Amino acid sequence: MIKASIRRVRRALLAAGATAVLAVGLLTATAGTSQAATQGPCDIYLAGGTPCVAAHSTTRALYGAYNGPLYQVRRASDNATRDIGLLSAGGYADAAAQDSFCAGTSCVITVLYDQSGKGNHLTQAPGGGAAGGPDNLANAFEAPVTVGGHKAYGVYVAPGTGYRNNNTNGIATGDQPEGMYAIFDGTHFNGGCCFDYGNAETNNLDTGNGHMEALYFGNNKSWGWGSGNGPWVMADLENGLFSGVNRGFNANDPSVNSRFLTAMLKGGPNQWALRGGDARSGGLSTFYNGVRPNATGYNPMHKEGAIILGIGGDNSKWAQGTFYEGVMTQGYPSDATENAVQANINAAGYNSGSTGTGTLTPGSRISLQATTAPCCTSHYLRHNDADNKVVISNTNSSSPTTDKADATWIVRAGLANTSCLSFESANNPGRFLRHFNYELYLDFDNGAGPFAQDATFCPTRGNSGVGTSFQSVNFPTKYLRHYNYTAYIASNGGSNSWDSGTSWAADTSWLAAQPLG
């Protein structure tokens, strides 16, 4: 049966090329429905003779028949937990259940459930040889998306965040063959070690070359790198991020930055491959396919079989990234099987999660217009391109495209209090408006300090009687204000120059306008 299934896949590929591949993994669902998928990625891997032994996702089912929980959240108000499941078997996450459970407070993701039936769930990572623990847990609201037209949330890994399972079932060990894929946010990365998903040590320590086999995404150049400035999909094989057969530079591993990125890694006895592509459309490119690295300790491999997400095998936890779904397989998948999985991912319909315009409803795209007359009524809140400061500037429909995009925001549920709001940059996904030393910046969550509170603002009636004012959730006497064309949180009177009472009411009142970009 397995061989017959492989032949059917190959015949489809030969008969109609990439179009036929789409049919292999096509979802019956369309945007706005909650119908189940005819099959998921793990059904395709099973048909190819390389079944999933771990399957994690916070956005959708990875088997056509799966109808269990995807992940668990814990809310800050009372530490209660809730499993978040699916709208229907084989379908999409029930994000409304998370929204309801976490209303008026914040939530973190405590468990990523394994859909394979092997029990390989991911939970909070403990400390390790590189850094103490336990690691932080992901803010459940920091990576909103839509999938197939349905709202969902990814796993936003800020530095210091990590998940792990050291007691797995069925994961490859030693030189056994395996495959894996993950969908990442290709715009959310850094050079820290190490944003990984895959096979790692079972004792949280660096136990030597070849003791890991995990997907890495970022622009770290300490061990290996590819062409351009990054980021790159590479393999973390322990004591080395490999982009090809050599340590260091390998020209055929390109820089990739698709908003939704498919990354694939597979390895067997003296053989491994890296592949990748845009998760929203198109096929896979092969970045490397050949023998094991020509450095000592990687042939044969010494894999130990733990699973990590967001960290290195020794709990190196200085990286950042966003994860939406991923699996690990038993056996070395064929290119044909992986191509069919990519087609299924394309058909899933990942999108950035913007669902409206011009309102303060989460998901809406807006521009925030100043109301202070006569100086500033043509000015909008925007981030600078030269640095990460937030300012106001004169912007209109005739302004350069970049300026209009810099003045466009996606309204999100408040990261620290879902009854309030956060503002994500429309053209820099994953970066939020936040205050630091009372000045406003555009930042990724750096994993340190009260970022979620610094990035949360509660809308109130405009202090001048016009529009809306935005109260800092952690400094409730201070409101989002422009002062000398720079943005701050400011009180009505105080020791800082931007706390001046002159025009304070108007400077802290904003109009939620149609998006400029």
Long-range contacts (C-beta under 8 A, 24 or more apart in sequence): 2-47, 2-48, 2-49, 3-49, 5-47, 5-48, 5-49, 6-47, 6-48, 6-49, 6-334, 6-336, 6-337, 9-47, 9-48, 9-336, 9-337, 9-340, 10-336, 13-336, 13-339, 18-282, 18-283, 18-339, 18-343, 21-283, 21-339, 21-340, 21-342, 21-343, 22-343, 22-346, 22-347, 23-343, 24-340, 24-343, 24-344, 25-340, 25-341, 25-342, 25-343, 25-344, 25-345, 25-346, 25-347, 26-343, 26-344, 26-347, 27-148, 27-344, 27-347, 27-348, 27-349, 29-91, 29-92, 29-148, 30-148, 30-149, 31-148, 31-149, 31-349, 32-149, 33-148, 33-149, 34-87, 34-88, 34-91, 34-92, 34-150, 35-88, 35-91, 36-61, 36-64, 36-65, 36-88, 36-89, 36-90, 36-91, 37-61, 37-64, 37-90, 37-91, 37-344, 38-64, 38-90, 39-63, 39-64, 39-344, 40-64, 40-66, 40-90, 40-344, 41-181, 41-325, 41-327, 41-341, 41-344, 41-345, 42-115, 42-116, 42-327, 44-337, 44-340, 44-341, 44-344, 45-179, 45-327, 45-329, 45-333, 45-337, 45-341, 47-337, 48-333, 48-334, 48-336, 48-337, 48-340, 49-331, 50-179, 50-329, 50-330, 50-331, 50-332, 50-333, 50-334, 50-337, 51-116, 51-329, 51-330, 51-331, 52-115, 52-116, 52-327, 52-328, 52-329, 52-330, 53-116, 53-118, 53-120, 53-169, 53-170, 53-171, 53-328, 53-329, 53-330, 54-114, 54-116, 54-118, 54-120, 54-168, 54-170, 54-171, 54-307, 54-327, 54-328, 55-114, 55-115, 55-116, 55-326, 55-327, 55-328, 56-112, 56-113, 56-114, 56-115, 56-122, 56-309, 56-323, 56-325, 56-326, 56-327, 57-93, 57-112, 57-115, 57-324, 57-325, 57-326, 58-84, 58-93, 58-109, 58-112, 58-152, 58-153, 58-154, 58-155, 58-324, 58-325, 59-92, 59-93, 59-145, 59-147, 59-152, 59-153, 59-154, 59-324, 59-325, 59-350, 60-86, 60-91, 60-92, 60-93, 60-147, 60-148, 60-152, 60-325, 60-348, 61-86, 61-89, 61-90, 61-91, 61-92, 61-115, 62-115, 62-325, 62-327, 63-90, 63-115, 64-89, 64-90, 65-89, 65-90, 66-90, 66-115, 68-113, 68-115, 69-113, 70-112, 70-113, 70-115, 71-109, 71-111, 71-112, 71-113, 72-109, 72-110, 72-111, 72-113, 73-98, 73-101, 73-102, 73-107, 73-108, 73-109, 73-110, 73-140, 74-107, 74-108, 74-110, 74-137, 75-101, 75-102, 75-105, 75-106, 75-107, 76-105, 76-106, 76-107, 76-108, 77-104, 77-105, 81-110, 83-113, 87-150, 91-150, 92-147, 92-148, 92-150, 92-152, 93-147, 93-150, 93-152, 93-153, 95-150, 95-151, 95-152, 95-153, 96-151, 98-140, 98-153, 99-413, 99-418, 102-140, 102-141, 102-418, 103-418, 103-419, 104-417, 104-418, 104-419, 105-417, 105-418, 106-139, 106-140, 106-141, 106-414, 106-415, 106-416, 106-417, 106-418, 106-452, 107-139, 107-140, 107-141, 108-137, 108-138, 108-139, 108-140, 109-137, 109-138, 109-139, 109-140, 109-155, 110-137, 112-155, 112-163, 112-309, 116-170, 116-327, 118-168, 118-169, 118-170, 119-169, 120-165, 120-168, 120-169, 120-170, 120-171, 120-307, 120-328, 121-165, 122-163, 122-164, 122-165, 122-307, 122-309, 123-163, 123-164, 123-165, 124-162, 124-163, 124-164, 125-162, 125-163, 125-164, 125-204, 125-308, 125-310, 125-311, 125-315, 125-317, 126-164, 126-204, 126-315, 127-204, 127-315, 128-204, 128-205, 128-311, 128-313, 128-314, 128-315, 128-316, 129-204, 129-205, 129-206, 129-314, 129-315, 130-193, 130-206, 130-312, 130-314, 130-315, 130-316, 130-317, 131-315, 131-316, 131-317, 131-318, 133-162, 133-315, 135-160, 135-161, 135-162, 135-163, 135-310, 135-311, 135-315, 135-317, 136-160, 136-161, 136-162, 136-447, 137-161, 138-310, 139-415, 139-445, 139-452, 141-412, 141-413, 141-414, 141-415, 141-418, 141-422, 142-415, 142-430, 142-445, 142-452, 143-185, 143-322, 143-324, 143-430, 144-353, 144-362, 144-363, 144-412, 144-413, 145-324, 145-350, 145-351, 145-352, 145-353, 146-349, 146-350, 146-351, 146-352, 146-353, 146-355, 147-348, 147-349, 147-350, 147-351, 148-348, 148-349, 149-349, 151-353, 151-355, 151-363, 152-324, 154-185, 154-322, 154-323, 154-324, 155-309, 155-310, 155-322, 155-323, 155-324, 156-188, 156-322, 156-430, 156-445, 157-195, 157-309, 157-310, 157-319, 157-320, 157-321, 157-322, 157-323, 158-320, 158-444, 158-445, 158-446, 158-447, 158-451, 159-190, 159-192, 159-317, 159-318, 159-319, 159-320, 159-446, 159-447, 159-448, 160-317, 160-318, 160-447, 160-448, 161-310, 161-317, 161-447, 162-308, 162-309, 162-310, 162-311, 162-315, 162-317, 163-308, 163-309, 163-310, 163-311, 164-200, 164-204, 164-306, 164-307, 164-308, 164-309, 164-311, 165-306, 165-307, 166-202, 166-203, 166-204, 166-306, 167-202, 168-305, 168-306, 168-307, 170-330, 171-199, 171-305, 171-306, 171-307, 171-328, 172-199, 172-213, 172-303, 172-305, 172-328, 172-330, 173-303, 173-304, 173-305, 174-300, 174-301, 174-302, 174-303, 175-268, 175-269, 175-300, 175-301, 175-302, 175-303, 176-268, 176-303, 177-266, 177-267, 177-268, 177-269, 177-331, 177-332, 178-213, 178-266, 178-267, 178-268, 178-303, 178-328, 178-329, 178-330, 178-331, 178-332, 179-264, 179-265, 179-266, 179-267, 179-328, 179-329, 179-331, 179-332, 179-333, 179-338, 180-214, 180-215, 180-264, 180-265, 180-266, 180-326, 180-327, 180-328, 180-329, 181-215, 181-262, 181-263, 181-264, 181-265, 181-326, 181-327, 181-338, 181-341, 182-215, 182-217, 182-262, 182-263, 182-323, 182-324, 182-325, 182-326, 183-260, 183-261, 183-262, 183-263, 183-279, 183-323, 183-324, 183-325, 183-326, 183-345, 183-350, 184-217, 184-260, 184-261, 184-263, 184-321, 184-322, 184-323, 184-324, 185-259, 185-260, 185-261, 185-321, 185-322, 185-324, 185-429, 185-430, 186-217, 186-231, 186-256, 186-257, 186-258, 186-259, 186-260, 186-261, 187-257, 187-259, 187-428, 187-429, 187-430, 188-320, 188-321, 188-322, 188-429, 188-430, 188-444, 189-217, 189-218, 189-219, 189-230, 189-231, 189-319, 189-320, 189-321, 190-218, 190-219, 190-318, 190-319, 190-320, 190-444, 191-218, 191-219, 191-220, 191-221, 192-218, 192-220, 192-316, 192-318, 192-319, 192-320, 193-220, 193-222, 193-312, 193-316, 193-318, 193-319, 194-218, 194-220, 194-236, 194-241, 194-311, 194-312, 194-316, 194-319, 195-310, 195-319, 195-320, 195-321, 196-236, 196-308, 196-309, 196-310, 196-311, 196-312, 196-313, 196-319, 197-308, 197-309, 197-310, 197-323, 197-326, 198-236, 198-265, 198-307, 198-308, 198-328, 199-303, 199-304, 199-305, 199-306, 199-307, 199-328, 200-238, 200-304, 200-306, 200-307, 200-308, 200-312, 200-313, 201-238, 201-304, 201-306, 201-313, 201-314, 202-304, 202-305, 202-306, 203-304, 204-313, 204-314, 204-315, 205-313, 205-314, 206-238, 206-239, 206-313, 206-314, 207-238, 207-302, 207-304, 207-313, 208-238, 208-239, 208-297, 208-302, 209-237, 209-238, 209-239, 209-240, 209-295, 209-296, 209-297, 209-298, 209-302, 210-237, 210-238, 210-297, 210-298, 210-299, 210-300, 210-301, 210-302, 210-303, 211-238, 211-302, 211-303, 211-304, 211-313, 212-236, 212-237, 212-238, 212-303, 212-304, 212-312, 212-313, 213-237, 213-265, 213-267, 213-272, 213-301, 213-303, 214-265, 214-308, 214-313, 215-263, 215-264, 215-265, 215-326, 216-241, 217-261, 217-263, 217-321, 218-319, 218-321, 220-319, 223-247, 223-248, 224-248, 224-249, 224-250, 225-249, 225-250, 225-253, 226-250, 226-251, 226-252, 226-253, 226-254, 226-255, 226-287, 227-251, 227-252, 227-253, 227-254, 227-255, 228-254, 228-255, 229-255, 230-255, 231-255, 231-256, 231-257, 232-256, 233-261, 233-263, 233-265, 233-274, 233-276, 233-287, 234-274, 235-265, 235-267, 235-272, 235-274, 236-312, 236-313, 237-293, 237-298, 237-301, 238-313, 239-297, 240-293, 240-295, 240-298, 242-293, 243-274, 243-287, 243-288, 244-287, 244-288, 244-290, 245-288, 245-290, 245-291, 245-292, 245-293, 245-294, 246-293, 246-294, 247-293, 247-295, 250-288, 252-287, 252-288, 253-287, 253-288, 254-285, 254-287, 259-352, 259-429, 260-324, 260-350, 262-342, 262-345, 264-338, 266-329, 266-332, 266-333, 266-338, 267-292, 267-301, 267-332, 268-332, 269-300, 270-299, 270-300, 271-332, 275-335, 275-338, 277-342, 279-345, 279-346, 279-348, 279-350, 280-346, 280-349, 280-350, 280-351, 281-346, 282-346, 283-339, 283-342, 283-343, 284-335, 284-338, 284-339, 284-342, 286-335, 320-444, 320-445, 320-447, 322-430, 324-350, 352-410, 352-429, 353-410, 354-410, 354-426, 357-514, 357-515, 358-512, 358-513, 358-514, 358-515, 359-411, 359-512, 360-411, 360-421, 360-459, 360-468, 360-512, 361-411, 362-411, 362-412, 362-413, 362-421, 363-410, 363-411, 363-412, 364-410, 364-411, 365-408, 365-409, 365-410, 365-411, 365-426, 365-515, 366-408, 366-409, 366-411, 366-512, 366-513, 366-514, 366-515, 367-395, 367-407, 367-408, 367-409, 367-513, 367-514, 367-515, 367-516, 367-517, 368-407, 368-409, 368-423, 368-510, 368-511, 368-512, 368-513, 369-510, 369-511, 369-512, 369-513, 370-482, 370-507, 370-510, 371-462, 371-464, 371-466, 371-467, 371-506, 371-509, 371-510, 371-511, 372-482, 372-503, 372-506, 372-507, 372-509, 373-506, 376-482, 379-482, 379-485, 380-407, 380-513, 380-516, 381-407, 381-409, 381-482, 381-487, 381-510, 382-406, 382-407, 383-425, 383-428, 383-431, 383-433, 383-442, 388-431, 388-441, 388-442, 388-443, 389-439, 389-440, 389-441, 389-442, 389-486, 389-487, 390-433, 390-440, 390-441, 390-442, 390-486, 390-487, 391-482, 391-485, 391-486, 391-487, 392-482, 392-485, 392-486, 392-487, 393-485, 395-516, 396-516, 397-516, 399-516, 401-517, 402-427, 404-516, 404-517, 405-516, 405-517, 406-517, 407-516, 407-517, 408-515, 408-516, 408-517, 409-433, 409-515, 414-456, 414-457, 414-458, 414-473, 415-451, 415-452, 415-453, 415-455, 415-456, 416-450, 416-452, 416-453, 416-455, 416-456, 416-473, 416-474, 417-456, 417-458, 417-473, 419-458, 420-456, 420-457, 420-458, 420-459, 420-473, 421-456, 421-457, 421-458, 421-459, 421-470, 422-455, 422-456, 422-457, 423-455, 423-457, 426-515, 426-517, 427-517, 433-457, 435-472, 435-475, 435-488, 435-489, 438-475, 438-478, 438-488, 438-489, 438-490, 438-496, 438-498, 439-486, 439-487, 439-488, 440-480, 440-486, 440-487, 440-488, 440-489, 450-474, 462-508, 462-509, 462-510, 463-492, 463-504, 463-505, 463-506, 463-508, 463-509, 464-505, 464-506, 464-508, 464-509, 465-509, 466-506, 466-509, 466-511, 467-509, 467-510, 467-511, 467-512, 468-509, 468-510, 468-511, 468-512, 469-508, 469-509, 469-510, 470-508, 470-510, 479-508, 480-508, 480-510, 481-507, 481-508, 482-507, 483-507
